[in-house]
Amino acid sequence: MTDLQRPATRPADPRFSSGPCKKHPGWSLQNFDDASLGRSHRAAIGKSRLKEAIDRTHALLGLPADYRVGIVPASDTGAYEMAMWTMLGARPVTMLAWESFGAGWVTDAVKQLNLDATVMTADYGQLPDLSAVAFDGDVCFTWNGTTSGVRVPDGDWIPADRAGLTLCDATSACFAMDLPWDKLDVTTFSWQKVLGGEGAHGVIILSPRAVERLETYTPAWPLPKIFRLTKGGKLIEGIFSGATINTPSMLCVEDYLKALDWAEATGRDGLISRAEDSARAIWDFCDAKDWIANLAEDPATRSTTSVCLKFTEAGLPDDFAKRVAKRLEGEGVALDIASYRDAPPGLRIWCGSTVDPADVAALMPWIDWAYQTERAAG
Ligand SMILES: Cc1ncc(COP(=O)(O)O)c(C=O)c1O
């Protein structure tokens, strides 16, 4: 077999992981402000850095003034499960899932909280029928399914006058997609995704109706300390102003503040268009080939952050996609792009805002090269 010609251009940065995601351009450990490190997080400096992270998140996301932002333990999982454990059970619940993280929230609701939930699922690549969702009860869903690359197209399916709450896991959407805040009562995300921060802490965003639920409803089950958002029937204000439930990593906070510097300079629209430009480079590439396609079947539901692809040719070996990903990793042009372990075989290329669209574009000829090379290898 003769070696196929390698593309002339390489991505300047091969990091396309879907989490933790690439650090923002210009990131360096040397740039950290260390004044809050090695100090109590309850000291004025620590609290002010945490409050700054909250206030700047609020502003950058363009949240309504009466929405609250809290920093909580255990990354997005902590934030989302805290929401489920504190708010569900007051009304009927609908759980929507179309990939593995949403499926995890279904397990939480049905097997751990023992809720008699209406479960609406769809296979990888598809969405459940959003027009059939009942909003007299609470609705849990993931805005962008990170492991299938399928997102809800917009918030039009959520009525403004709903009686229940919407609980939205937006960890791979926040900052990279336009979110209709008036349709979202609880929204969660982790710093490790679109802004390329660290895991460890989660962010929970509450609408006034979510706060009302917290202050008027006590779940039937016990709540561990790290899930408690109220005391004596009142919201614990500290969580939303920099007094965290337990000790945070101030290093992660400082890292997030640096990410916010970059994100603010890029602007909300800039963050969104960087993701869209990257995703479009992949979509255009797929359109021009007959052997690779987006896992998302409906173009309106294609993710602009976690773009998931499948090889369409019949008869490929089961490990074909893994071999392509490994070959690209070996060449040093793409790290961590094999599909998620529970997802159909394929590639998943992170296009969140910290990734340079030029790097995504430069990766496309390499995918072609790796595909042809693997095919030739038999
Ligand atoms: C949609 C979704 N939900 C939840 C998680 C879990 O996030 P974390 O590991 O930050 O808790 C992820 C991580 O990739 C995710 O993509």
The ligand as a Gaussian input file, in Angstrom:
#p B3LYP/6-31G(d) Opt

LIG

0 1
 C      -25.143000      17.059000      28.907000
 C      -24.217000      16.744000      30.036000
 N      -24.717000      16.633000      31.273000
 C      -23.930000      16.352000      32.327000
 C      -22.582000      16.188000      32.175000
 C      -21.741000      15.886000      33.375000
 O      -21.012000      17.029000      33.642000
 P      -19.960000      17.088000      34.823000
 O      -18.981000      15.997000      34.580000
 O      -19.385000      18.471000      34.659000
 O      -20.697000      16.909000      36.094000
 C      -22.006000      16.303000      30.914000
 C      -20.550000      16.101000      30.719000
 O      -20.049000      15.955000      29.640000
 C      -22.849000      16.593000      29.820000
 O      -22.326000      16.719000      28.609000

